[in-house]
Amino acid sequence: MTIGVLVVGGAGYIGSHVVHDLVAAGHRVTVFDDLSTGARDNVPDGARLVRGDMRRAEDLDAVLAEQPEVVFHFAARKAAGESMQVPHDYAAHNIAGTLNLLECMHRAGVTRFVFSSSAAVYGSPAYLPIDESHPTNPENYYGYTKLAIEQNLAWFARLSGLSYASLRYFNATGYDLAGRVTVRECGAANLCPVVMEVASGLRESLDVFGGDYDTRDGTCVRDYVHVNDLAAAHVAAMERLLDGDSCLVLNLGSESGSTVLEMIAAASRVIGREIPYRVVERRAGDPASLVASSAKAREILGFSPRHGDLDVIFESMRGVYGL
Ligand SMILES: NC(=O)c1ccc[n+]([C@@H]2O[C@H](COP(=O)([O-])OP(=O)(O)OC[C@H]3O[C@@H](n4cnc5c(N)ncnc54)[C@H](O)[C@@H]3O)[C@@H](O)[C@H]2O)c1
């Protein structure tokens, strides 16, 4: 069945991968994006790009008047560290912008919503792997903005008939294995893109924050999930909503953890040369290990990450970084 979908923030890193899959599945896709961190070239020929700001109702009303069956929402500020410096900016985009989008959807009678949440809603783990029942206690303002929206979604589902899937990503990584996405992530602060930027000479140095954690090599353990696996989960979440599900809150992670040094070693192996780094002081608020349980997504979405192998992840990034 072909449906109309609206992808807010669809010109960005994760959104563009989802847009490619939606177009490939034959859907009518409108990307709504202000191109602040996204790129026109990320939008495939089969989708339409409408430039606008989700904080402005008049920008959104026109695209919502087309009555998309499902709205995907990727647009956000996403750097945890930065969110502690400029919380008002994060409030304006991630909270006020999203509430504006939800209000415009409500006015237009559009009821299905797939939201990009984050493992940052959990804060320091009380136990591992982290499942969806784990307490939510964000340690940075970014994580709080995601939790605030999740709480509003639960209310709107009860009070105004919204159906939603909130997908809590762990560390999204890699690039499209079919090579359809060719634009580098803008202003990336995550480990994998930073490693590749150093390898390709776009960045001078690679700092490893803390070498004395209680982990197998002293560096932090994180759960890296390939962006193609994430994209497949979004399409599955959309299908669940179309089938009548609502209020889905699901982790999306690979369920395995890799240390920072293992990631750097994998990148070096794939590229065929050493990537220099230096171990510096720990950063505040970085837990030793974060690993997801994705059992719920496996059960509800049939989520089964297929591209978690570290060599596959870095291999998929080479082209985009000219390596
Ligand atoms: N990258 C990760 O590892 C990760 C992990 C957890 C959650 N997330 C969440 O996933 C979502 C997508 O992340 P990404 O890595 O693709 O980020 P991104 O910055 O590449 O994409 C965000 C897109 O939203 C657009 N945008 C931003 N503000 C807008 C506005 N006011 N109006 C319209 N468009 C706007 C940007 O131009 C960009 O195209 C975000 O909500 C992020 O918080 C990402």
The ligand as a MOL file (V3000), in Angstrom:
LIG
                    3D

  0  0  0     0  0            999 V3000
M  V30 BEGIN CTAB
M  V30 COUNTS 44 48 0 0 0
M  V30 BEGIN ATOM
M  V30 1 N 22.9000 10.4570 15.6950 0
M  V30 2 C 22.6840 9.7270 16.7860 0
M  V30 3 O 23.5170 8.8900 17.1960 0
M  V30 4 C 21.4080 9.8910 17.5600 0
M  V30 5 C 21.2240 9.1350 18.7280 0
M  V30 6 C 20.0410 9.2710 19.4390 0
M  V30 7 C 19.0410 10.1140 18.9730 0
M  V30 8 N 19.2540 10.8510 17.8400 0 CHG=1
M  V30 9 C 18.1740 11.7250 17.3840 0
M  V30 10 O 17.8840 11.4080 16.0390 0
M  V30 11 C 17.4220 12.5630 15.3370 0
M  V30 12 C 18.1870 12.7140 14.0490 0
M  V30 13 O 19.5690 12.8270 14.3360 0
M  V30 14 P 20.6230 13.0190 13.1690 0
M  V30 15 O 21.8820 12.4240 13.6790 0
M  V30 16 O 20.0740 12.5510 11.8820 0 CHG=-1
M  V30 17 O 20.7600 14.6130 13.1880 0
M  V30 18 P 20.9250 15.6500 11.9730 0
M  V30 19 O 21.3550 16.9260 12.5840 0
M  V30 20 O 21.7640 15.0670 10.8960 0
M  V30 21 O 19.4330 15.7820 11.4180 0
M  V30 22 C 18.4850 16.7030 11.9290 0
M  V30 23 C 17.7520 17.3150 10.7490 0
M  V30 24 O 16.7620 18.2100 11.2500 0
M  V30 25 C 16.8360 19.4480 10.5490 0
M  V30 26 N 16.3300 20.5070 11.4640 0
M  V30 27 C 16.9110 20.9330 12.6200 0
M  V30 28 N 16.1710 21.9120 13.1710 0
M  V30 29 C 15.0880 22.0880 12.3760 0
M  V30 30 C 13.9540 22.9510 12.4100 0
M  V30 31 N 13.7980 23.8460 13.4040 0
M  V30 32 N 13.0290 22.8460 11.4320 0
M  V30 33 C 13.1940 21.9710 10.4080 0
M  V30 34 N 14.2510 21.1380 10.3040 0
M  V30 35 C 15.1810 21.1950 11.2800 0
M  V30 36 C 18.2960 19.6050 10.1970 0
M  V30 37 O 18.5310 20.4830 9.1070 0
M  V30 38 C 18.6670 18.1510 9.8510 0
M  V30 39 O 18.3930 17.8630 8.4970 0
M  V30 40 C 17.5760 13.7210 16.3240 0
M  V30 41 O 16.3160 13.9620 16.9110 0
M  V30 42 C 18.5450 13.1920 17.3650 0
M  V30 43 O 18.3420 13.8000 18.6110 0
M  V30 44 C 20.3990 10.7600 17.1310 0
M  V30 END ATOM
M  V30 BEGIN BOND
M  V30 1 1 1 2
M  V30 2 2 2 3
M  V30 3 1 2 4
M  V30 4 1 4 5
M  V30 5 2 4 44
M  V30 6 2 5 6
M  V30 7 1 6 7
M  V30 8 2 7 8
M  V30 9 1 8 9
M  V30 10 1 8 44
M  V30 11 1 9 10
M  V30 12 1 9 42
M  V30 13 1 10 11
M  V30 14 1 11 12
M  V30 15 1 11 40
M  V30 16 1 12 13
M  V30 17 1 13 14
M  V30 18 2 14 15
M  V30 19 1 14 16
M  V30 20 1 14 17
M  V30 21 1 17 18
M  V30 22 2 18 19
M  V30 23 1 18 20
M  V30 24 1 18 21
M  V30 25 1 21 22
M  V30 26 1 22 23
M  V30 27 1 23 24
M  V30 28 1 23 38
M  V30 29 1 24 25
M  V30 30 1 25 26
M  V30 31 1 25 36
M  V30 32 1 26 27
M  V30 33 1 26 35
M  V30 34 2 27 28
M  V30 35 1 28 29
M  V30 36 1 29 30
M  V30 37 2 29 35
M  V30 38 1 30 31
M  V30 39 2 30 32
M  V30 40 1 32 33
M  V30 41 2 33 34
M  V30 42 1 34 35
M  V30 43 1 36 37
M  V30 44 1 36 38
M  V30 45 1 38 39
M  V30 46 1 40 41
M  V30 47 1 40 42
M  V30 48 1 42 43
M  V30 END BOND
M  V30 END CTAB
M  END
